[in-house]
């Protein structure tokens, strides 16, 4: 991962008094994560905490192995040089899983700065329901066993609507309905587990570790299904019932093919990877352009309403980065006012196929360390 200054999400909850120490600890870790090594005095200035409080927090973090002392900076001034501390990136690992691929499950072990240490994939072979849950759990256990470091937690990106507690409310392509995936994996492994919609997970990865600029960011994740994640004014948008970003099930052609959700002509029936590849293999040479047209028409009202700065496509580059993206880009600009369309950046993810597994690490960092 790039060592450039990382983007941070705006906190949206109220701080309870009993959580003050955890919050202060998170302030210190956030600075080290986003900016890099710093002295205790630098951390006190950046966080607004007293030097005594920071020294106590740093001592606790050193004991826990989350930070390490790095020595004095080369350009030290006259007098006793300050001791720099930094995030101990490789002292602890995170296990992440991406269930959104086209009939495969990807897994990885990452360090605390989002670098992939180890990766593996397993073919899903059409498994759904409880069989798919067992596949995910087995892969998690395998990755935990492969690491010689303590495991901070497990992050999973899943298609469909996912509640805040990690229950997959509805993932039609996996045959999951009200599956308490986080609770199940937590019980089986004994590790903290976080599950979120794959598009939300991906947008966290792009926002934190990618090359996202200022302004609203919407990432469209294209795999077995289609979904979107949005970061607006520094906060991840969840929606009223955790279903924000379900653009894949917006009807774009009422007379179209039957969708896994039970309706006909959803955007997903044109844009999902299996549908696109099937159409291309059966001689529909215009499949990419047609999918781009439907995507552009579905997204234009969103761009116009939210005044987004960036649209990011995430999925197989051979399908997305070409006629499909170019067509969607043209239609969005044709259907929105210049004040909205002209500044818009429409690109593919800088993290490639790693965007969900990296974003799943952000779920764990935020949940366990208060870092994002």
Protein Blocks (a to p, Z undefined) as FASTA:
>chain_A
ZZbdcdddddfbdcdfklmmmmmmmmmmmmmmmnopcdfklmmmmnopafklmmmmmmmm
mmnopaccebjafklcedjddddddddfklpccddddfkbghiacdddddfkopafbdcd
ddfklpahjllmmmmmmmmmmmmmmpcbdcfbdcdddedjddfkopafbafknopahiaf
klmmmmmnopacddddfklmmmmmmmmmmmcdedjdddddddfbccddddeehiacebjn
opghilmlccfbfklccdfkopahiaklmmpmklmmmmmmnopaklmmmmmmmmmmmmmm
mmmmnopabdcdeddfklmncjkmmmmmmmmmmmpcfklmmmpccdddfklmmlmmmmmm
mmmmmmmnopZZ
